[in-house]
Amino acid sequence: MSQAEKSQAERVRPSDPQGSRHPLWTLGLLRSEITTLLRRHRTYALLAVLAAVPVLIGIAVRIETGGGGEGGEGGGAGPAFLAQVTNNGFFLVFAALAATLPVFLPMAVGVVAGDAIAGEANSGTLRYLLVAPAGRTRLLLVKYASVLVFCLVATLVVAVSALAVGALLFPVGDVTTISGTRIGFGEGLVRAALTALVVAVSLTGFAAIGLFVSTLTGSGIGAMAATVGLLITVQILDSIPQLSGVHPYLFAHYWMSFADVLREPVYWDDLSRNFQLQGLYVAVFGSAAWARFTAKDITA
């Protein structure tokens, strides 16, 4: 056993086998898993890329408009809300989420979810996690919970970075909703936080798919590539008008419904459909991941 494997085994092994059944031990395992995930250099790199996207968008808009209060001709092009950024930097939060959600955010989640189980198997630490005894079901739930935490952290990184850049480069103030009404900046911040939460929830179904793929192979890179490849395929299918009949069943179809949070009042129809669809994907692929993982032969 290598030193790294010993450290991993010691990190998850309880001093009392009976204590492993205690809920507090499960919380300790979850805390350890989240800490390990957030301390990885790969995680830092993914979050840095996500934080850089709002910076690049803000600088590009600033250069294009010269910091003026109007977007100029063609200002409506690009991600949603981009035309409003020059008048109110607060809208950079929504523009950045609209720009990152189709590709960057889910790709980051796909990397983390795809590596959750397969990465442990590839490094040889999976069997030591299982003899802790963590239990396969408990370990799978902890892994998925840590991926969900990453979904929320990644979304908040984009939103906070966009808010900071928007406040630095553009004026901020009261927010004009999509419905044409005006709300105070404080309420706008609440809407922005709610939007980030909606985006994080929108990624839960894809995270479950990534976790399922991760149980199918012992190669972390292979699982990550397959998960990201599936994302690209679904995005292509969702953009083909001739396949409109299947669009409502694709996990990415309602992702952009987060914009309805900025309506007055909030328009919940598409948001509810999105939540229901994500719940369905979590149930189906979470169950598939459990069935596969609990029957998987762990030999390395």
N, C-alpha and C positions, 0 to 999 in steps of 0.2 A: 504494500500500500504506500503510495507516494505521500509526501508531507501535505500536499494540497487536499488529497482525499481524506487524510486523517483529520485535518482541520474542518473539512466539511462535515464529517461524521460527528466530530465532537460538538460542532455548532448546533446540530439538530437532535442529539441524543439526550433524552432526559435522564436525570440522576435516578429516578424511580420509574420503572416501567408502568406502574399503576398511575403515575402522575401524567402520563401521556394521554390519558383519557379525560383529563380535567380541562374544561373550557379555557382556563387561563393559559395552559400550555399551548393550546391551539392559537391563542392570541400572540403568545410569544413566538411561535413558529411563523405566524403571519408577519409580525414586526421584523423578525430576522430576515424573512424573504424580501420584504419591501426595502429594508435597509441595504441588503446586498444588491438588489436591482438598481436602486438609485445611486449607489456608489460606483457602479461600473463605468469605465471610461466610455464604452459604447453608448450608454445612456446619456452621459454628458454630451457626447457628440451629437446625438439625435436631438436633444433639447436645444443645443446651441444652434443647430440648423433651423429648427422651428422658430426660435427667438429672432433669428436673422431675417426671416421672411418679412415681418412687419417693418423692420428697419429699411430693407431694400425698397419695399412698396412706398413707405413714407418719403424716402429720399427721392425716388423717381417722380412722385407726384409733386414734391417741392420744386425739383428742377424744372419739370414740365410747365408748372404754373408760375414759377418765380415767386411762390409764396403769396400770390394774389388771392382774393376772396372768391374768384369765379373759376370754374373748371375749364372754360374755353370750349371751342368746338370739339365735338367728339368726346366730351368729358364723361359721357355715359358708358364709354367702352371699358372693357376690363372687368374685374370682379365687381359683384354687386356692392353698392354703397360707395364706390370709388369716387364718383362725381361729387359726393357731399363732403369728402375729406377736407378739401381746401377751405370750406366754410366752417367746418367744425371737426377738429382732430379726433373727437370722440368716435366718429364713424370709421376711423382706421381699425378699430376693434372688429367691427363687423366685416369690413373689407378684407382684413387679414384672415379671419376665420373662413370667409368664402373662398379665399385663394388657397388656403392650406387644406381644407376639408376634402376636396376631391382626391388629392394625391398625397401630399406631404404627411398630414396627420395619420391617415390610415396606413401608410407605408411604415411609419415609425411604430405604430401599434402592431403591424404585421411582423416586424422584426422581433419585437419583444415577445409576442404571443407564440410565434413559430419556434422560438428558441426555448420556451418555458420548460418543456419536457425533453425535447430532442437534444437541447444543449447539455442538459444534465446527463443524458444517456451517452452522448458523444464524449464528454469529459470523464466519464466513469464514476460520477458521484451519485447517480440516481439510485443505485442499489443501497448505498449508505444512507440516503434519505429515507428509504423504505424500511430499513432495519432499525430505525430510530427507537421505537416503531411509530412512524407517523401514520401509517395506514394509507393505502392508495387513494381512497375517496377523499380523505382529509387533505392529503398532499395536493390532489388535483384542485380541490376547492381553494386552497391557499394560493396555488399558482395562478388560478383565474382571478382571484381577488387582487393579487399583486398587479396583474395586467390591467385590471379596472382602475387601480390607483394610478398607474402610469397614464391611462387614458385621460384621467382628470388632471393630473400634473401637466401633461403635454398641452392640453387645451388651455389651462390657466397660464402657461408660459407664453403661448401665442397672444392671449388676451392682454396680459399685463405688459408684455413688450410693446404691443400695439398702442395701448393706452399711454404708456410713457413716451413713445415716439410721437404720437399724435399731439400730446400736450406740449412737447418741446418744439415741434415744427409748425404747428397750426394753432389758431385760436380755438378755445373750447368754451362751451356754455350750454344753454338750454338746448334740448334735443327735439328736432322735428321728426315725428314718427312717420312711418309709411302712410298712415291714414291722413296725414296732414295736420294733426294736432301737435301741440308743443307740451313737453314735459320737462320738469326741472332736471338739472345735471345730476342731483342725488338719485332721483328715480331712474335716470338713464344708467347710472352705475349699477343699480339693482337689475335693470334689464340686461345689461352686459354680463353680469354674473350668472343670471338665469340662462342667457344664451350659451355661455361656456358650459354650463351644466347640461344643457340640451345636446350640445355637440358631443360631449363626453358620453352621454347615454346613447347617442346615435352610433357610437363605435363599439358598443357592447356585443352586438351580433357578430360583427367581423372579428372581434377578439375571441369569441367562442369558436368560430371557424378556424382561426389560427391555432388555438389550443388543440382542436381535434386533429388538424394536420400534424401538429407537433407530436401527437401520440402514435402516428403512423410510421415514423422513421426514427433512426438513431442519429441522423445527421442534422445538426442545427442549421447549417447553411442551406441544406436541401429543403428543410421545413420553411425557412424564411423565404426562399426563392419561390416555393410553391404557393405560399400564402400571398405574397405580393403579386405573383402571376395571376392568381385568381381575382385579386382586386382589379387589375388592369382589364381582365376579360369581362368582368361584370360592368365596369365603367363603359367599355365599348358597347356591350349589349344594350346598356341603358340609353345610349346615344343613337341607336338605330330606330327610326320611326316605324319601320315595318314590324318591329317586335314590341309594339306598344302594349300588346295584350299581356306580356309577361313582366313589363316594367314594374307594376305595383308589387311584385313578389321578390324583386331584387333588393338585397339589403341596403344598397346605396341610393335607392330611388328617392327616398324622402329626406335625405341628409340635409338638403338646402332649406328644409322647412323651418330651420331655426330663425329665418328672417321674420317669420310670423310673430316672434316675440316682440318685435318692434312695431307692431300694430296697436292701435288703441280702439277698442280693447284687444287683448291678445287673441289671435285667431287659432283655435285649438284643433281644428279638424285634421289638418295634415300632420300636426304634431302628435296627435293621438294615434293616427295611423302609423307614424314612424315608431312610436313607443311599442305599439302592439306588434309590429313587424320585427323589431329588435328582440322583443320577448320571445317570439316564435323561434327565431334563429338561435337564441340562447338555449331554449328548451331542447330543440332538435339536436344541435351540434354539441351542446353540453352533455346531453345523454349519450350521444355517439362517442364523445371523448371518454366518458366514464366507462361505457361498455368495452371500448378498446383498451383503455389503460388498466382496468381491473383484471383483464384476461391476458395482458401482455406478459411475455416471458422476459424477465429482466436478468440478463446473463452477464452484463458488463457494467 
